[in-house]
């Protein structure tokens, strides 16, 4: 029997090396709002820790429109909340026809409870062929509070 002890919690997660897609050069972004000090590019570039944040509270949409249809095999998302307790929800969907029809990938809720629970990491293995649009709708506080949507990382492979 082969065994190994694995650490608990997100700090111990080690993701295999990936050939992440260069989203800045492969896609155009559409956003319902953006804080100038936290642009979408900050969530799309590996190594940049600032992330994207909306300029106003409430539900927000982030769309990536790809120049050419892509095959996506992995979606990696990271969200942070260090200030307030809240439950956020995101819906991730994709299209192969430029957005005329969309198919849901996942709808996920997560409870942030600072200072203990401040980070959500989602990693999905998928096999999406001919992707022309990837859309995320983020509801930062499903109870209707005044939180602003944010996303620390969005990586595709």
C-alpha positions in Angstrom: 0.0 0.0 0.0 1.4 3.4 -1.0 0.4 6.2 1.3 1.2 9.8 1.9 0.0 12.4 4.4 -1.6 15.4 2.8 -1.9 18.8 4.6 -5.4 20.1 5.4 -6.7 23.4 4.1 -6.1 25.4 0.9 -2.5 26.3 1.9 -1.4 22.7 1.2 -2.9 22.5 -2.2 -0.3 22.2 -4.9 -1.6 22.4 -8.4 0.3 20.8 -11.3 2.1 23.0 -13.7 -0.3 24.1 -16.4 0.0 25.7 -19.7 -2.4 28.5 -18.8 -3.9 30.3 -21.7 -2.7 33.9 -22.4 -6.2 35.4 -22.0 -5.0 39.0 -22.6 -4.0 38.1 -26.1 -6.8 35.6 -26.8 -9.9 37.4 -25.6 -11.7 40.7 -25.2 -13.3 41.3 -21.9 -16.7 42.8 -21.3 -17.6 44.0 -17.8 -20.6 45.6 -16.1 -18.2 47.6 -13.9 -14.5 47.8 -12.9 -12.6 49.6 -10.1 -9.7 51.3 -11.9 -7.3 50.2 -9.2 -8.3 46.5 -9.7 -8.7 46.0 -13.5 -9.7 42.6 -15.0 -6.2 42.1 -16.2 -5.1 41.7 -12.6 -7.2 38.6 -12.3 -6.1 37.1 -15.7 -2.3 37.3 -15.4 -0.5 34.6 -13.4 1.7 36.2 -10.7 -0.4 39.3 -10.3 -2.0 39.2 -6.8 -4.3 42.3 -7.0 -7.3 40.8 -8.7 -10.4 42.4 -10.3 -13.0 44.2 -8.3 -16.3 45.9 -9.4 -16.6 49.7 -8.9 -20.1 49.4 -7.5 -22.0 46.9 -5.3 -24.4 44.3 -6.6 -24.4 41.6 -9.2 -21.8 41.9 -11.9 -21.0 40.1 -15.1 -17.6 39.4 -16.6 -17.4 38.0 -20.1 -14.5 36.8 -22.1 -15.0 36.8 -25.9 -12.4 34.7 -27.6 -10.9 35.7 -31.0 -11.0 32.1 -32.1 -12.9 29.1 -30.7 -10.9 27.4 -28.0 -10.9 24.1 -26.2 -10.8 24.5 -22.5 -9.9 21.7 -20.2 -9.5 23.4 -16.8 -11.0 26.4 -15.1 -9.2 27.7 -12.0 -10.9 30.5 -9.8 -9.8 32.2 -6.6 -12.0 34.6 -4.6 -10.9 36.5 -1.4 -12.9 38.4 1.3 -11.0 39.7 4.3 -13.5 42.3 5.6 -17.1 41.2 5.9 -19.0 38.0 6.5 -21.2 37.2 3.4 -22.3 34.5 1.1 -21.5 35.1 -2.6 -22.7 33.1 -5.6 -21.2 32.8 -9.0 -22.6 31.3 -12.2 -20.1 30.2 -14.8 -21.4 29.4 -18.4 -20.0 29.1 -21.9 -21.1 29.4 -25.5 -19.9 28.1 -28.8 -22.0 30.6 -30.8 -20.8 34.0 -29.5 -23.4 34.1 -26.7 -26.6 33.4 -28.5 -27.0 30.3 -26.5 -25.1 29.5 -23.2 -24.6 26.3 -21.3 -24.1 26.3 -17.5 -20.9 24.9 -16.2 -21.4 25.5 -12.5 -23.4 27.6 -10.0 -21.6 27.8 -6.7 -22.2 29.5 -3.3 -19.6 30.1 -0.7 -19.7 31.6 2.8 -16.9 34.0 3.7 -16.4 34.4 7.4 -13.3 36.5 8.2 -10.9 36.1 9.7 -11.0 32.3 9.6 -12.6 31.7 6.2 -11.4 34.3 3.7 -10.4 32.3 0.5 -12.4 30.3 -1.9 -10.5 28.2 -4.5 -12.4 26.4 -7.2 -10.7 24.1 -9.8 -12.8 22.4 -12.5 -11.7 19.8 -15.0 -13.9 20.3 -18.1 -13.8 19.5 -21.8 -15.4 22.4 -23.6 -14.8 22.4 -27.4 -15.3 25.5 -29.6 -15.7 28.0 -26.8 -16.3 31.5 -28.1 -17.6 33.1 -24.9 -17.1 32.4 -21.2 -19.3 34.3 -18.8 -19.3 34.7 -15.1 -22.2 36.3 -13.1 -21.2 37.2 -9.6 -23.6 38.0 -6.8 -21.3 39.3 -4.1 -23.9 39.0 -1.3 -27.0 36.9 -1.9 -28.7 38.5 1.2 -28.7 41.8 -0.7 -25.9 43.6 1.1 -23.7 46.3 -0.4 -20.6 44.1 -1.1 -18.7 44.6 -4.3 -18.0 41.6 -6.5 -14.3 40.6 -6.9 -12.2 37.8 -8.3 -8.6 37.2 -7.3 -7.7 34.8 -10.2 -9.2 33.3 -13.3 -7.0 30.9 -15.2 -7.9 28.7 -18.1 -6.0 25.8 -19.7 
